[in-house]
Amino acid sequence: MRMTKIIDLSVSVSLKGNLKVMPQIIYRRHEDTPKIYAEMYGMKPEDFPDGKYCAVEVVTLGTHNTTHLDAPYHFGSTSEGKPAKTIDQIPLEWCYGDGVILAFQHKKKGEGITEEEVQKELTRIGYRLKPFDIVLIRTDIYKHYGEPGYEEMHPGMTRKATLWILNQGVKVTGTDAWGWDRPIEVMAAELKAGKKEKFWEAHFLGKEKEYCHIERMANLDKIPKPFGFKVAAFPIKIEGASAGWVRAVAILED
């Protein structure tokens, strides 16, 4: 009998932790909602069975918080000389495909992952990229999600490494770190030193080469093999937005 295993690759939307930008969640319990909805329905709170109604939550969350997919429009207004796609315009076919994990958990905070390192890792695992593979960068930094300083802990992809991956026909990449590029504090220091070309170098590549990336993934270390599985990461359809939240998963068939 064929068995399907699904591994959750997403972090939670939670009030726990100490992120620089925290979501806001208002939890309206079963005891709270009769007061809220009675007037809307032309009723009295005591009219509801047991004085209770359905639980409801109100969430305030930026599109680039938690596990999300960046659309080309995030990188610039144009991509490859055409109007950049917003998140609701992303072909869903891009968001489901063969997954490949490149392991870089040995890389240190602020370091760049190079083209040569990507090629070496592919050689090590014995895999050749093909069009529409979904390439996932494992750093294991997700284990520190919510801790003070989490946003600055990770290594990041360089422009050349990203370009090489995209030149193999890849349209979607992902990372279990805060961001695809190196930490902001590292790039900001370089910018002040006059190295403008290093500032968001992999993000801004999206102006020239159309692609999307998933940021703040989780559990890449729980996938038992570097390839031979599917990834699904469909974004919430927010009209005209630069990103959308995803419930990313790995799908393994035995």
Secondary structure, 3 states (H helix, E strand, C coil): CCCEEEEECECCCCCCCCCCCCCEEEEECCCCHHHHHHHHHCCCHHHCHHHCCCCEEEEECCCCCCCEEECHHHHCCEECCEECCCHHHCCHHHHEEEEEEEECCCCCCCCEECHHHHHHHHHHHCCCCCCCCEEEEECCHHHHCCCCCHHHCCCEECHHHHHHHHCCCCCEEEECCCCCCCCHHHHHHHHHCCCHHHCCHHHHHHHCCCCEEEECECCHHHCCCCEEEEEECCECCCCCCCEEEECCEEEEEC
